[in-house]
Amino acid sequence: MPTRILPAVGDADAVRSLTTLLSQLPDAEPVTPVADSTQLIDTLARLAAESVDELPEIVVVHERIGPVPALELIREVALRFPAVGVILVTSDASPGLFSAAMDSGARGLASLPLSYEELASRVQAVAQWSVGVRRHLGHGAEAFSGAGGRVVTVSGAKGGVGATLTAIQLALAAQASGHGTALVDMDLQAGDVASYLDVQFRRSVVDLAAITDISPRVLADAVFRHETGIALLLAPGEGERGEEVTDRAARQIVSALRSRYEVVVLDCGAQLGGAGAAAVEMADTALLLTTPDVVAVRAAKRTVRMWDRLQIRKAEETTVVVNRHTRATEIQPALIGKITGTPVAGTAVPANFKELQGLVDAGRIHELDARSTVKQALWGLAAELGLVKGPAGGHKGHGRMRGDRGAVSFRRRREAGG
């Protein structure tokens, strides 16, 4: 059986050189190259969704791949697609880089300029490793799920538009339908998830920021199991500590959560930082909350344009959700979609704060009555997004849109003048 090899190379000359060499290797089957990290992750996620057997045995990552740095990309592939062997192609063959590549999950390193003998040796060794891992896992085994859980980010066009309430209710709906669900407060300086759910817990997302290898046990120590069954990863009590969560740390945290939970909902707030940018870019579904008024809709348009400039998310890959909607308002969802250039969720959330005020003040928003029009709309939104196993309205009590994306350094893009 031929060894399928997927080159991930951004430079056209390097692509031709690498593809030519790969095509000369015995029993090697080079597949269509991908030009950047986002395309690589999307391709692997799509293949894994079809069948584990569709995944290539080997991915060859060029050192100048972008926008995600090569070592971070290798770490992501190794975590998400554990039976895919990765070879790093680099001009720096120093022991330090070799060690860093192995720590990131690479199975081999080939130095530039490439030689037939070295590449053949690396490919043969990694192919044998990949075949052995797949034989151990078994074809179609549940233990090898490839794409992992669904990640949904909820961001606000501006403060006070209802992002936190929406994130909580989406997580409650997913949990109530039988999905293992994690809710993360990624509004690092002003997160209110703990207040909405009346939770006091000494650990937060900051406790995971400095950990390079987040094991299931480490993750379990950092999350709080709420009475509804949702796993909560809270924002720090001291807002200034939010700066400790870098974009790289956010990618590792989201990846660890994705590998453990079926649904991961992140409340990203209204302020964009490196961690929030990484989360939005990695998300399967990115929601942007707005209210149907001129100020909020303008803010939504600014946010969509900023995400596009910084290569975080394209407009067509962002879903706008209209909160506090009434039939009498002049700005209806269809108009908001035209203004922002984004898809708009079919479910609009009605304006009915009287249903919420007492429970918000008491920190018991998870006890919102099933007859609440706001809850019915938000759980309907969860069903629209595919986060529930059955009709949202059928659950009482406590209550796939696109492939996964890599993440880009927010600070690096900002400094580049994007």
C-alpha positions in Angstrom: 0.0 0.0 0.0 1.5 3.4 -1.0 2.4 5.9 1.7 0.3 9.1 1.3 2.3 12.2 2.0 0.8 15.7 2.3 3.3 18.6 1.9 2.5 21.8 3.8 4.7 24.4 2.0 3.9 28.0 1.3 6.7 28.8 -1.2 6.1 27.7 -4.8 9.7 26.8 -5.5 9.9 24.7 -2.4 6.7 23.0 -3.3 8.0 21.9 -6.7 11.3 20.7 -5.2 9.7 18.8 -2.4 7.0 17.2 -4.6 9.5 16.2 -7.2 11.6 14.4 -4.6 8.6 12.8 -2.9 7.3 11.4 -6.2 10.7 9.6 -6.7 10.4 7.8 -3.4 9.4 4.1 -3.6 5.8 3.5 -2.6 5.2 7.2 -2.0 2.0 8.9 -3.1 2.3 12.7 -2.7 -1.1 14.4 -2.4 -2.1 17.9 -3.4 0.0 20.3 -1.3 -1.5 22.9 1.1 -0.1 26.4 1.2 -0.6 27.4 4.8 -1.4 26.2 8.3 -5.1 27.0 8.1 -5.5 24.9 5.0 -3.6 22.1 6.5 -5.8 21.8 9.6 -9.0 22.3 7.5 -7.9 19.5 5.1 -7.0 17.0 7.9 -10.3 17.8 9.8 -12.3 17.2 6.6 -10.6 13.9 5.8 -10.9 12.8 9.4 -14.6 13.6 9.3 -15.0 11.3 6.3 -13.0 8.4 7.7 -9.8 8.0 9.7 -8.5 5.9 6.8 -8.6 8.9 4.6 -5.9 10.7 6.5 -2.4 10.7 5.0 0.2 8.7 6.8 2.7 11.6 6.7 2.6 15.4 6.7 5.7 17.3 5.7 5.8 20.7 7.2 8.2 23.4 5.8 9.9 25.7 8.3 8.5 28.8 6.7 4.9 27.6 6.7 2.5 30.3 7.9 0.7 32.0 9.4 1.1 29.6 12.4 4.8 28.9 13.2 5.9 25.5 12.2 6.5 24.1 15.7 3.2 25.2 16.9 1.5 23.8 13.9 3.2 20.4 14.4 2.0 20.4 18.0 -1.5 21.0 16.9 -1.4 18.2 14.3 0.2 15.8 16.7 -2.5 16.5 19.3 -5.5 16.5 17.0 -4.4 13.7 14.6 -2.2 11.4 16.6 -1.7 8.7 13.9 -0.4 11.2 11.3 3.4 11.4 11.4 5.0 14.8 10.9 8.3 15.5 9.3 9.8 19.0 9.7 11.9 20.3 6.8 14.3 23.0 8.0 17.6 24.7 7.2 18.5 24.6 10.9 19.5 21.1 11.8 20.9 22.0 15.2 20.4 19.7 18.2 18.3 22.5 19.9 15.8 22.6 17.0 15.7 18.8 16.7 14.8 18.6 20.4 12.2 21.3 20.1 10.7 19.6 17.1 10.5 16.2 18.9 8.9 17.9 21.9 6.3 19.4 19.6 5.4 16.0 18.3 7.4 15.7 15.1 8.5 12.2 14.1 11.4 13.3 12.0 13.5 16.2 10.7 15.0 16.7 7.2 17.5 19.4 6.6 17.6 21.8 3.7 18.7 21.5 0.9 16.9 18.2 0.7 18.7 15.1 -0.3 17.0 12.0 -1.7 18.7 9.6 0.7 17.8 11.6 3.9 14.2 12.2 2.8 13.7 8.6 1.9 15.1 7.4 5.2 12.8 9.8 7.2 9.7 8.9 5.2 10.3 5.2 5.6 10.8 5.5 9.4 7.8 7.7 9.9 5.6 5.6 7.6 6.4 2.5 9.6 5.5 4.4 12.8 2.2 5.6 11.4 1.2 2.2 10.2 2.0 0.7 13.6 0.0 3.4 15.5 -3.0 2.8 13.2 -2.8 -0.9 13.7 -2.7 -0.4 17.4 -5.7 1.9 17.4 -7.6 -0.2 15.0 -9.5 1.0 12.0 -12.4 3.2 12.9 -11.7 3.0 16.6 -13.5 5.6 18.6 -10.2 6.3 20.5 -9.0 8.0 17.3 -11.5 10.7 16.6 -9.4 13.0 14.5 -11.2 16.3 14.6 -12.2 16.2 18.3 -15.0 18.2 19.9 -16.8 21.2 18.5 -15.5 24.6 19.5 -17.9 27.6 19.6 -16.8 31.1 20.4 -19.3 33.8 21.5 -18.1 37.4 21.1 -19.9 40.7 21.7 -19.9 43.5 19.1 -19.7 45.8 22.2 -20.1 45.4 25.9 -23.5 44.5 27.2 -25.1 42.9 24.2 -25.5 39.5 25.9 -22.5 37.4 24.9 -22.1 35.8 28.4 -25.8 34.9 28.7 -25.7 33.4 25.2 -22.6 31.4 25.9 -24.0 30.0 29.1 -27.3 29.0 27.6 -25.6 27.3 24.6 -23.5 25.3 27.0 -26.5 24.3 29.1 -28.4 23.2 26.0 -25.5 21.1 24.8 -24.9 19.5 28.2 -28.6 18.8 28.7 -28.8 17.0 25.4 -26.1 14.6 26.5 -22.9 16.2 25.2 -19.9 16.5 27.5 -19.6 20.3 27.6 -17.0 22.8 28.8 -17.7 26.5 29.2 -14.6 28.8 29.2 -14.6 32.4 30.3 -12.1 33.9 27.9 -13.1 37.4 28.7 -9.9 37.5 30.8 -10.1 40.9 32.3 -13.9 41.3 32.9 -15.3 37.8 32.8 -18.7 37.3 34.5 -19.5 33.6 34.0 -18.8 33.0 37.7 -21.2 35.7 38.7 -24.0 34.5 36.5 -23.6 31.0 37.9 -22.8 32.0 41.5 -19.5 30.1 41.5 -16.4 30.7 43.6 -13.4 28.7 42.6 -9.7 29.4 43.2 -8.4 28.1 39.9 -8.8 29.8 36.5 -7.6 29.7 32.9 -4.4 31.4 34.1 -3.3 28.3 35.9 -3.0 26.5 32.6 -1.2 29.4 30.8 2.4 28.4 31.7 1.9 24.6 31.2 3.3 23.3 27.9 1.8 19.8 28.1 -1.8 20.0 29.5 -2.6 16.4 30.6 -6.2 15.3 31.4 -5.3 15.3 35.1 -3.9 18.9 34.9 -7.0 20.0 33.0 -9.4 18.3 35.5 -7.7 20.2 38.4 -8.3 23.5 36.7 -12.0 23.1 35.8 -14.9 23.4 38.2 -17.8 20.9 37.8 -21.0 22.9 38.0 -24.2 21.4 39.4 -25.6 21.3 35.8 -22.7 19.0 34.8 -20.9 21.6 32.7 -17.1 21.9 33.2 -16.3 25.5 33.9 -12.9 27.1 33.2 -13.2 30.6 34.7 -11.5 33.9 34.1 -9.0 35.1 36.8 -10.4 37.0 39.7 -7.6 39.5 39.2 -8.1 41.0 35.7 -4.6 42.1 35.3 -3.5 38.4 35.3 -5.3 37.9 32.1 -2.2 39.1 30.2 -0.5 35.8 31.3 -2.7 33.9 28.8 -0.9 34.4 25.5 -2.3 33.4 22.1 0.0 30.4 22.2 -1.3 29.4 25.7 -4.9 29.9 24.4 -4.3 27.5 21.5 -2.9 24.8 23.8 -5.8 25.2 26.2 -8.5 25.1 23.5 -6.8 22.1 21.9 -6.7 20.3 25.3 -10.4 21.0 25.9 -11.3 19.9 22.4 -9.7 16.6 22.9 -11.6 15.9 26.2 -15.1 17.4 25.6 -17.6 17.0 22.8 -18.6 20.7 22.9 -16.5 23.6 24.1 -18.1 27.0 24.4 -15.9 30.1 24.9 -17.2 33.5 26.1 -14.7 35.9 24.4 -16.3 39.1 25.5 -16.1 42.3 23.5 -12.4 43.2 23.8 -10.0 41.5 21.4 -6.7 40.3 22.8 -4.2 37.7 21.6 -5.9 34.8 23.5 -9.4 35.7 22.2 -8.1 36.1 18.7 -6.5 32.6 18.8 -9.8 31.2 20.2 -11.9 32.8 17.5 -9.6 31.6 14.8 -9.6 28.0 16.0 -13.3 27.8 16.4 -15.6 25.6 14.3 -18.3 28.3 14.8 -17.6 31.9 15.7 -20.7 33.8 16.9 -20.8 37.6 17.1 -23.6 39.0 19.2 -25.3 42.4 18.5 -28.4 44.2 19.4 -30.6 45.8 16.7 -29.5 49.4 17.3 -27.3 51.6 15.2 -24.4 51.8 17.7 -24.2 48.0 18.2 -24.5 47.2 14.5 -21.8 49.6 13.7 -19.6 48.0 16.3 -20.4 44.6 14.8 -19.3 45.8 11.4 -16.1 47.2 12.8 -15.4 43.9 14.5 -16.0 41.9 11.4 -13.7 44.1 9.4 -11.0 44.0 12.1 -11.1 40.2 12.2 -10.7 40.1 8.4 -7.8 42.6 8.4 -6.0 40.6 11.1 -6.7 37.3 9.3 -8.6 36.0 12.3 -11.9 35.2 10.6 -13.5 36.0 7.3 -16.9 37.7 7.2 -18.5 34.7 5.6 -17.1 32.5 8.3 -18.7 34.6 11.1 -22.3 34.1 12.2 -24.0 37.2 13.6 -26.7 36.6 16.3 -29.3 39.3 17.0 -30.2 39.7 20.6 -33.1 41.7 22.1 -35.0 41.6 18.9 -38.5 43.0 18.5 -40.7 43.1 15.4 -41.1 46.9 15.9 -37.4 47.7 15.5 -36.3 49.4 12.3 -33.1 47.3 12.1 -34.1 43.8 11.3 -31.7 40.7 11.1 -31.7 40.7 7.2 -30.5 44.3 7.2 -27.8 43.6 9.8 -26.5 40.8 7.5 -26.2 43.2 4.6 -24.4 45.8 6.7 -21.9 43.4 8.3 -21.5 41.1 5.2 -22.0 38.0 7.4 -24.5 35.2 7.7 -27.1 35.9 10.3 -28.5 33.1 12.6 -32.0 32.2 11.8 -32.8 32.4 15.5 -33.2 35.9 16.9 -33.3 36.3 20.7 -36.3 38.3 21.9 -36.0 41.3 24.2 -37.4 40.2 27.5 -35.1 41.1 30.3 -37.9 40.8 32.9 -37.5 37.0 32.6 -33.8 37.3 33.4 -33.3 40.0 35.9 -34.0 38.1 39.2 -32.0 35.1 38.2 -29.1 37.3 37.0 -29.0 39.1 40.3 -29.1 35.9 42.2 -26.4 34.2 40.1 -28.9 31.4 39.1 -29.2 32.0 35.4 -29.1 28.2 34.9 -32.5 27.9 36.6 -34.2 30.0 33.9 -37.6 28.5 33.3 -38.1 26.3 30.2 -41.1 28.5 29.3 -38.9 31.6 29.0 -39.0 33.0 25.5 -35.3 33.9 25.9 -34.3 30.4 26.9 -36.4 28.9 24.1 -34.7 31.1 21.6 -31.2 30.4 22.8 -31.7 26.7 23.0 -33.2 26.9 19.5 -30.0 28.6 18.5 -28.1 25.7 20.0 -30.1 23.3 17.9 -29.6 25.4 14.8 -25.8 25.3 15.4 -26.0 21.5 15.8 -24.9 21.6 19.5 -27.8 19.4 20.8 -28.6 15.8 20.0 -32.3 16.4 19.8 -34.9 19.2 19.7 -33.8 21.9 22.1 -37.3 22.4 23.3 -37.5 18.9 24.6 -35.0 19.4 27.4 -36.0 20.8 30.8 -34.3 21.5 34.0 -30.7 22.7 34.0 -31.0 23.1 31.5 -20.8 21.1 12.3 -20.5 24.3 10.4 -16.9 24.4 9.1 -13.5 22.7 9.6 -11.1 23.7 12.3 -8.6 26.5 11.9 -5.1 27.1 13.0 -4.3 30.2 14.9 -2.1 33.2 14.1 -0.1 35.3 16.5 -2.4 38.3 17.1 0.6 40.5 18.3 2.6 39.6 15.2 -0.2 40.5 12.8 -0.9 43.7 14.7 2.8 44.8 14.6 2.8 44.0 10.9 0.2 46.7 10.4 -2.8 44.4 9.5 
